[in-house]
């Protein structure tokens, strides 16, 4: 299954030489927030409405050595995938700059590259 994570260009570039990625809020949250493809744009427009310099990571859950749980911790009915552990860079099978379109907010990238 493919899931998606939004991060900053800086955090992603720092993770690559280490071979693992752990976002800054991991210690507080205890997991890595992710989305299904159909959730990405809504999440980005809600959480990052005025932010630039973002990367969208495409993650193959079959390559993760840690559990992924689908849950909603905010009390809603919609479930989101959460990675409970550090993300190996090798599990990221695609990425793209995630850019806000003027007047339209974020749109899902047409192409993700590895």
Secondary structure, 3 states (H helix, E strand, C coil): CEEEEEEEHHHHHHHHHHCEECCCCHHHHCCEECECHHHHHHHHHHHCCCCCCEEEEEEEHHHCCCEEEEECCCCCCCCEEEEECCEEHHHEEEEEEECEECCCEECCCCCCEC
